[in-house]
Amino acid sequence: MQWADPTVCARCREEIGPAELRYSQRVFHRPLCLRCIEEIEARRGPA
């Protein structure tokens, strides 16, 4: 299965520019927008 539009965050499906997508290896092996990465990592706390 392939993810849909790679410029859309797979978690929140918010349409954002590709420059705002980052791969967060700590969280998911798929692109997330910075907002989602920050939210998840803040909840997890420091590794």
Buried (B, 14 or more C-beta within 10 A) or exposed (E): EEEEEEBBBBBEEEEBEEEBBBEBEEBBEEBBBEBBBEBBBEEEEEE
